Amino acid sequence: MESLEKRSNNSLYGYNHHNQYETETIDQYGLYREDEDMPMSMEEKSLVRKIDFFLMPIICTIDFLQFLDKSTINYAAALDFKQDLNIDGRQYSLIGSIFYLGYLLFQLPNNYFLQRIAVGKYIGIIVFLWGSVLVCTAAGTNFSQIAAMRFLLGFFEAGVYPSLTLLVSTFYRRSEQAARLGAFWLCNGVALVVGGLITYGIDQMGNARGLPKWKWIMIILGSITAFVGIFSFFFLIDNPKSPALHLNAEQEILVEERTRDNAVVRTTNIKKEQIMEALKEVRFWCLCFSCLFINLQNGAMTTYNTQFAMSFGFTGLQAVLLSVGTGGADILFIVGAIYCVHKTKQTIYTAVGLMIIDIIGLILMLVIPITHVKLLGFYLAWSYCAAYVLMVTSISNNVSGYTKKIFYNGVLMIFYTIGNFCGPLMIVESQAPTYIGAMLGYICANVVVVILLLIARWKMAVINKERLSSKTVVMTHVEDDLSDIQDSNFLYRL
């Protein structure tokens, strides 16, 4: 592997830091040879444990509830929701899609609020608001009212993924981020498992206290979410130097080093040049359209999860229990993806492999007329979730500059939203049970995703080689808040 003596410590430290790291070598993939295996000091281990303790349980819980809450419409469909409100197949698709219209409209305001408001307080507010909206959804009596509540649910949930990703990239070194991002995305799989079990339990309740079963799932989950929002407002830390961490003098210094490593320095100044820089990047558009195309399938999977299982010949309650298996598949794929990246140091190649598994799964669902083979294909098709996690991880690792990072994540969420909005609309009830038009569309879209990811990787690899071959050493400081293009010492992780 092509490598050379590290020219400068600036991309990590922002100054000449004469210590053991000066003899490291750095390769064309943007990785220090010892980056993953470098032993931590006892103080840094203690610091990371503190951060994990105060941060990860809350953000994992928020992510878990976010996925579970937006999926309530899927579980409600198995609890006679459509029959009670006389909602037909087309209206159900619109209810699934309109969530993402609200999601889309909040993305630009979300970018502004993230740079202007303390992230912890902001997250607490939006979590409380969407929990309250979910409770109110149970009061809906017709299509229009449910659609309005779903729009508001999407509107308030829209800020959560960019906010949580920003927190992870603020607190953790680049080498630590894949596992942490994977951990809270893993909660989506856990939500699928728990959601299926909760729905089964509520089905056994019957219409308790005269309320239809589908209303109970919204009331229960919405109330829990609203409470978590209040808790997060007061206790979610958003500053690596938070008094809650009780840092000693050595850990204060470590926080400075870690901040330089992850290249995230919070600023309230919006740097327009970083936004223009992003818009000119081929990589930016490759990742944005990858996000759009991969989420066509995601919109359908989250809205029609139980309906897909029912199309294989299972009853409504059986389909709910089979959704537990989709959660298990999601968890296994994400854990496997994190392990592969840890061993191979190849984030995008691993994502491409997962997309190929997804394509195979969709083909099995479409062409094999055997129930159990279709079910296997259905589970394999959930590998796209792990691929998306790795794509988000790549952006977290490879985009520096506070404004640029927020802009990248914000625009990515716009494309995420468009994909999720369009995905359910591709499902045509008259094509059941194969939904051939939608399935062919998802397969073609995923092939395009593979091509776009490979192009993005190639562009970053070219820049890495150019920077490694350069003899020029440019002294930079992390406080300058340089973007990955402006900082000639920055190397991309591929």
N, C-alpha and C positions, 0 to 999 in steps of 0.2 A: 504494500500500500504506500502510495506517495506520501511522504511526510518530510518535514524539515524542522529545524530548531524553532521554538516559539519566538517570534520576533519581539513580542511585547506582552506584558501582563495587562495592558490597558483594558482589553475587552472584558477582563474579569475584575480588575482592581482599580483601574482608572489612574494608576500611577505606578512607578517602579517599586515593586514590593520584593525586596531581596530575601528570598527564602527558598524552600525546597521546590517550589513550583517553577522556578526559573529554568530548570533542566528538563521540564516536560517537553514532549513533542506533541504536535497537533497535526491531525490528518485532514484530508480533503473533505471529510464528512462533518467537520466542525466539532469533533470530539477529542478531548484530551485522552491520551492513552490510559491514564489512570482515573479518568473522570468518574466512572461508575464504581470503581473499586477502591478509590482513595479513602483511607480510614479517616473517620471524623474524630476530632478531639472529644473528650468527655464533656466539655462545656457545650460544644455544638450539639452533641447528642441530646443533652439536657434541654437545650433551646428548642430543638426540633420536636422533642416530646411535648414541651409546653405548648408550642404552636399547634401541634396535632390535637392536643387535649382541648384547647379552647376554640379551635376553628373547625376541625373536620366533623365532629358530631353535629354541629348546627347546620353546616352547609350540606352535609349528606341528608339530614332530615328535611331540609327545605327542598332539595332536589327530588327526594323521594315523594314528598307531598305534591310537588308541582306536577310530576308525571302522573301520579295517582288521580289528582283532581281533574286534570284535563281528560283523563281516560274514563271518568265517571259516565260519560254519555255512552261509551262502549258497553259498560256493565249494565247500565240502565236498560239498554236494548234487550238484554237477556232477562230483565225483570218486568216485562210487559209495558215498558215505557212508550213504545210506538203505538201499541194498541190502545192504551189509556188516553193518549192525546190525539189519536187518529192521524198519526204522522206517516206519510208514505215514504217509499225508498228515496225519491228525489229530495224530499224535504230533509230526510235524515242526512243525506250527503251534504246538503247546504248547512245544516247545523254543525256538522263536523268541520266544514271549511270556514265558516264565518268566524270561528274561534281565531283562525290565523289572519283574518282581516284586521281584527282588533290588535293582534300581535304585530302586524306589519305597521299599523299607524302609530304605534308607540315607539318604534325603534329610534327615530331621529330625536324625539324628546328625551328618550332614555340616554342617548349619548351625551346630551347636554347635562342632564341631571347627574350622571356619573362623574363628570368633571367638576361639578359645582357643589355637590352635597356629599357629606360623609357617607361612605358606602354602607357601613353597618346600619345606620339609621334609615337610609333609603331602602335597603332590603327589608327591614322590619315593617316599614309602611306598606310596601307593595304586597308583601305576604299577607298582612292583615286584611288588606282590601280585597284580594282575590278570594280569601277564605270567606269573607262576608258575602261576596257575590255568589259563591257556590251555595251557601245556605239559602240565599234568596231564590236561587234557581229552583229549589224544591217547591216554591209557591207558583211556578208557571203552570198555566192551564191550557195553553195552545202553542202552536208552532212559533208565532211571532214573539211571544214572551220568552220562550226558551232560547230562540235565536238571539234576542237582545241580551240575555244573560250570558250566553256563550261568547258574544262579542266582547262584553265587559270583562269576562274571565280571561280571555286572550289578551286584552289590553293591559291588564294589571300583571299577568304572568310574564309579559314580554321582556321585562327587565332582568329576570332572574338569572338566565344563563350567562349573559355578558357580565353581570355583577359577580357571580360566583367564580367565573373564569378569571376575572380581574383580581379577585382576592387571592386565588391560588398563585397567580403569576407574581403577585406582590410579596407574598410571604415565603415562597420556596425557590430554591435554586433551580436552574433549568433541568438539571439531572434528576431532580426530585418531583418534577411536575407531572410526568406521565402517570406515575403511581397515584398521585393525589387526584388528578383529573379523572383517571380511571375509576377511583374509589367513589366519587360522587356520581359519575355516570353509571356506575355499577348499580346504584340505587334505583335506576329505571327498571332493571331486571328484577330487583327485589320488589319494586312496586307492582310489577306484573304478577308476581307470585302472591303477594299479600292481597292485591286487589281481587284476584280470583277467589281466594279463601274468604275474604270479607263478604263478597257477593254471595257466595254459597251460604255463609252464615245468615245473612240478611234474608235470603230466600226461605230459610227455615223459620224465620220469624213470622212469616205471613204479613198481612196488613195490620201490624201492631198499632193500637190506638187509632185505628181508622185511616191511617196513612198508607198509600200504596208503597210497595217495597222499594221502588226506584227512588222515592223521595228520601227514604231513610239514609241511603248511601251518601246522598248529597248533604244532608243535615249533619251526619256524623263526621264525615271527612272535612266539611267546611268549618265546623266548630273547632276541630283539632288544629286546622291550618291557621285560623284566626288567633288562637292561643299562641302558636309557635311564632307568629308575626310579632306579637307583643313581647314575647321573650327575646326574640332576635333584636328588637329595637333597643333593648336595654343591655344585652349581654354579648352581642356579636362584635368581636373586635375587628378593626379594619386598618390598624396601624402596627407594623412590626415592633414599634417601640411602645406599645400600649402598656399603661401601668398594671393592667391585669396580669401581664407576663412576669412581673417582678424581676426584671433583668438585673444581673450584677454587672460590674464594670467590664469584665471580659466578654460577656454576652452582648453588651452594647456595641463593642467593637465588631463582634461577629455579625451582628445585624447590619452594620455598614457594609461589610464584605459581601454578605449575601444579597444585599440590595444592588451592589455593583454587578454581581453575577447574573441576577435575573433581569437586569437592565430596565427596571421599572422604578422610576422616581416620580411620585405624584406631584402634579402641578395643576393649577387652575387656569393656566394660560393655554388657550387653544392655538396650536401652531399650524397655520394654514399650509405652510410649505410641506409638512409631513402628510397632510391629506392629499395634496397634489401629487406628491411622490408615490403614494399608494395607488392612485388612479392611473398612473403611467406604467405600473408594473404588470407584466404578463402573468406573473405568479398570482397576483391579486385576483385577476379575472378568472384564471383557471380554478382557484379555490372557491370563488363565489359561485361559479356555475356548477362545480362539483357539488357544492352544498345544495343548490337548487335541485339538481337531478336526483341526488341520493334521497332527498326528502319527499319526492313524489311518492316513493314507496312507503316512507315513514308515515305520511299522512293517511294512507290507506290502511296500513298495519295497525295504527293506534285507534282508528275509528271503526274498522271492520274486523278487528281481531276475532271476536266471538263469531261473527257472521261467516268469516272464512272457514272456521272449524265446522260450523253448521252446514256449510256447502259441501263438506266431505261426507255428510250423512249423520252427523251427531246431533243430539237434542240440545236445547238451549242451555240446560244446566251442565250437561256433559261438555259443551263448548267452553263454558266458564271455567271448569276444572282443567280443561286442556290448555287454557291460557296460562295456567301455572307453569306448564312446560315451556311456553315461550319465554317466560321470565327466567327459567333455568337455563335455556339456551343462550339468552342474552348475557347472563352472568358468566357462563363458561367461555363464550367468545371474547368477552372483555378481559377476563383473567388470562386467557390464552394469548390475547394480543399484547397485553402488558408484559407477559413472560417472554414472548418472541422479541419484542423491542429491547427488553433488557439484555437478552442473549446476543442478538444480532446487530443491535444499534441501528436498525433500518426501519424507521417509522413508516415511510410512505410505501416501501415495498411490502411491508406487512399489511398495510391498508388495502393495497391492490390485491393481495392474496385473499383477503376477507371478502372483497367485492366479487371475486371470481366464485367463491363458495356461495355467495348470495345469488348470483346468476344461475348457478347449477340448481339451487333450491327452487327458484321461480320456474325454471324449466320443468322440474319434476312435478310441481303443482299444476302446471298447464297441460302436460302431454301424457302423463302416466295415469291411467284410469283405475288405479288401485288405491283404496282409501288410506292404508297405512303408509304407502309410498308418498302420497300427497301430504300426509301429516309430517313425514320426515322432511320433505321439501319445505314445508311451512316452517319447521324449526330451523333448518339450514338458512333460510332466507333472512333470519334475524341477525345474521353475521354483519349486515350493513351497520348495525348500531356500533359495533366495535370499530369498524372502519371510520365511522364519523368521529368517534372519540379520538382516534389517532390523528385525524385531520385537524381537529380543534387543538390537540396537543402540539402539532407541528406549528400552528399559528402562534400559540403561546410561547413556544421556544424560539421562533424565528422572526418575530416582529418586535422591534424595540422602538422606543420613543413613545411617550405616554399618550399623546394625541393620536399617533398612528395606530397604536395597539387598540385604543378605544374605537377608532374609526373602522379598522379592520373587523373587529368583532361586531360592531354595529351593522355594517353593510352585510357581513356574512349572515347575520340574523334576518336581514331583509330578504335575502335569497332563500334562507331556511324557511321563512314564512311563506314565500311565494310557492315553493315546492310543496309544503304541507297543505296550503290552500287548494292547489290544483290536484293533488294526489287523489283525494276522495272523490272529486268530480269526475275522474276517469272511470270510476266504477259505474257500470250501467246494469241495472237490475235485470233487464231483459237478457243479458248475457250470462246470468247465473246458470250453473254453478262454476263454470270455468273462468268467467270474466275475461275472455280471451283478449279483447282490445286493451284493457288495462294492463294485463300481464305482459303482453308484448311491448307495451309502452314502457313499463318498468324495466324490462330486460334491456331494451335499447338504451334507456337513460343510464343504466348502470355500466354498460359498455363505454359510453361517453365519459363517465366518471373515471374509469380506469385510465383512459387516454389522457384526460386533463391532469390527473394526479402525476402521471409520469412526466408530462411536460413541465409541471411546476417543480418537480424534483430535479429535472435536467437543468432548468434555469438557475436554481440555487447551487447545484454542483459546479456549474460554469463559473459563477462568481467566487465560490470557494477556491477553485484552482487559480483564478486570477490573483486573488489576495495572497494566497500562499506563495505564489511565484514572485510577488513584489518584494523588492529589497528595502522599500521605504518604511520607516517606523514613524507613526504619527501618535504623539502623546494626546490622549483624550481623558476626560474626566466624566464620571457617571452623572455628576450634577449638571452637565451640559445638556442632558436629555436628548442625546443624538439618536437618530433612527438607525436601523440596520444598514441602510445605504450610506448615510453620512459618516458612520463609524467604520473606517477601513479595516479595523481590527476584528470586526464582528464576523464570525463564521457560522454558517447555517448547519443545523442538525438535520440530516436527511433520513 
